[in-house]
Amino acid sequence: MTDQQESFIAHLMELRDRLLRALIAVGVVFVCLMPWAGDIYDILAKPMMATLPTGTHMIATGVVTPFFVPVKVTMMVAFVLALPVVLYQAWAFIAPGLYAHERRLAVPLVIGSSALFVLGMAFCYFFVFGTVFKFIAEFAPKSIVPAPDIEQYLSFVMSMFIAFGITFEVPVIVILLVKTGLVEVAKLKEVRPYVIVGAFVVAAIVTPPDVVSQCMLAVPMCLLYELGILLARMVSRPVASGDGNALVVADADTGSVDRQ
């Protein structure tokens, strides 16, 4: 084999090892949590149960649904708890191909991405679910007794968790765009009106068809976009040029300069 083929195979083997370690981390957490799978689902169902009429319960229409749904919920929780390990394995795989200043930035991004994703899920659980389920319960006709199916409920909450988790990653995405030189901070400010409109369009697609939940996704998205711009400005520090007529922006890590 040529050196290029050997290098490619070596990369594939390392990728396999990294994926295996990430799966093992998720699996270990999952096995540890399995004895409390039912309790974990009860915690997930609390926002819905709080809005149901007294004496009403959620239902399971499938024969094995009462077993598989708590298992799926436990697996989701295990993945979230093991997310730092998963992201670290991804970072360790790509780190050898990064410059020194890029590796210094990668570690805070891994930690920040994990924290922001979990924060997005927490915001959804503690604030969005209660508001949305209460709105739906008040809007429903009095002749209807709601009895949500647990499998459909799981599908709904997982889609909402993913939507809010990704939404809270907006600052990281903005910083990466600026740091890689794909977009300038001035351009991000210029397209702000389009981002606001896009945020409400995305919220209308991924959330239930009510104004409350759409606003609770779109407004944080816009605020996090502004936070991303603020943090992106801190990545590059302004340095006054000698001619007094232009501003030279020096990258804090690479030392490269842009004249504006």
N, C-alpha and C positions, 0 to 999 in steps of 0.2 A: 504493500500500500504506500501511496505517496504521503508526504508530510501533511498535505491539506486534508486527505481522507482521514488520517489518524487524528488530526485535530478535531475534525467534525465528529468522529465517533467519541472522542474524549468529552466533547461538549454534551453529546447526547447522554452519555453515561452520568455525567455530573447532573444534568437536568433530571434524569431518572432518580438519582439519589436525593436531590433536593425535594422533588415531589413526594418521594417515599417518606422522608422525614416530616414533611408537612402533614401528610395523611396519618402518620403515626401519632403526631401531636394531637390532631383532631380526634383520632380514635381513642387515645388514652383518656382525654377529657370526657368523651362520650361514654365510655365504659364506667368511669367514676360517677357520672351523673345519672345513669340508667335507673338505679334504685329509687330515684326521686322523679321519674319521668311524669307520673301523674300529678305530683305537686307542681312541677314546672308548668304543665299545661294549665292547671288551675290558676296560676299566677298570670299566665298569658291571657286567660279568658276573663279576668277580673273586670277590665273596662266594659266588656259586653254584658256581663252578668249584672253589673251595677245599674244598667239601664233597662233590664228586663223586668216585667211585672213580678210581684212577689209570688213565689211558688213556681215560676216558670224556669225551665232548664233548657240548655242546648241539647240537641238530639244527634244521634249517629245513625245514619240510614244504611250503612254497610255492616256486614257481619264482623269483619276484622278491623273496621275503622277505629273502634275504641282502643285498639292496641297500636295500630300504625301511626295514628295522628300524634299521640304523646311521644312516640319514638322520633318522628320527624321534627317535632318541636325541640326535643332534647338534642338532636343532631344539629339543629340551627344554633342553639345556645352554645354547644361545644365548639362549633366553628367560630363563633364570635369570640369566645374566651381564648381560643387558640390562634386568633387572627394575628397577633404580634409575631408569633413563631412562623406562620405562613408567609407574612410579608418579609420577615427577616430572611427566610430561605430564598424568596424571590430576589431580594436585594443582594444576597451573597452570590447568587448565580450571575448577576449582571455586573457586580462590583469590579471584577478584574478588567472589564473593558471600559471602565470610567477613568477620567482624570482625577487627580488628587482632590481638586476643589469640588468636583462633582460627587465624590465619595463623602466628603464632609457634609454636603447638602443632603445626601441620601438618607442618612440616619435620622435627622429631624423629620424628614418627610415620611419615613416609615412610621415613626412614633405618632406624628401628627395625623397621618391618614387613619391609623387605627383608632385614635382617640376621637376624631371627628366622625367616623362612621358609627361608633358606639354612641356618641352624643346625638347623632341624628336619629338613631333607633330609640334612644331614651326620650327625646323630644316627642317623637311620634307616639310612644306608649303612654307617657304621662300627661300629654296635653292634647294631642290630636284625636286619639281614639275616643276619649271621654266626650269631647265636643261633638265629633261626628256621630257617634252612636246615640247621644242624647238628642241631637237634631233629627235623626231618622226616627227615633222612638216617638218624639212629639209630632212629627209630620204624619206618621202612620195612622190610618183610620182606627177608630175605637173598636170597630167590629172585628179587628184582626188581633190575634194573639201571636206575637212573634216567637218562633222557636228555631233559631239559627242552627244549621247543620255544622258540626265541628270541622268537617273537612273543608267546606266552603269558607268557614271563618279563618282557618289556617291559611288557605290560599290568599285570602284578602289581606291578612295582617303581614304575611311575608312579602307580598307585592308592595305594601305600604312601607315596610321596613327598608326594603331595597331602595325604593324611591327616595326616602328621606336620608338614608345612609349615603347614597350617591350625591344627593343635593348638598349635604354638609361637606363634601369633598371639593366644592367649588374653589375655596381659597387655595388649596393645593394645586388644582389645575391651573389657576391663574398664575401662581408663582412659577410653575414649570414652564408655562408659555413664555413668560418674561425672561426667565433664567436661560432658556435655550435660545433666546433671540428671535423666536417666531413672531412675537407681538411686542410692541412697545407699550409702556404705561399710558402714554398720550393717546394711543389708538384704543386702548381699553376704555378710557374715559369718553372717547368720541362715540363709541358704539353703545354706550350705556342705555339710551332709549330703546334700542333694538333688543338688548339683553332683558330689559324689563318686560317688554311685550313677549319675548320668547319664554320667559319664566312663567308667565300666566298661561301661555299656550301649553307648555309642558305640564303644568299643574292641572290644567283642564283635562288632559289626556290620561294621566296616571292616577288621578284621585277620583273618588265618587262624584257624581254629578250634582254637587252642591257648592255654593259660593264659599261657605265657611272653610271646608277642607282645601279648596283651591287656594284661597288666600293664605292659609296656614302653611302651604308649601311654597307658594310664589314669593311671599314677603321675606321669609328667611333666605330664600335663594338670592334675592336682590341684595339683602343686607350682607350675606356672605360674599357676594361678588365685590361689594365695596370694601369688605375686610381684606379680600384677596388683593385688590388694587393697593390698599394701604401697606400690606406686607410686601408686595412686589416692589414698591418704592423704596423699602428699606433694604432690599437686596442690592440695589445700586445706590451709591452715595454721590450726591452732587458736589462737584468741585469747580470753583470759579476759575475761568481761564484768564490768561494774562492780558488779553486784548480788551476785556471788559464788555465786549459786545456779544459774546456767545457763552453758552453754558456747556461745559464738558462733563459728561456723566461717566464716572469711572466705576467699572464693575468691582465690587468689594472683594471678589475672589481671584478673578483672572487678571485684573489690572488693565483690561482693554478699555478704551474710551470711545464714547460716541459724542459727536458735536451736534448740539441742537440750536 
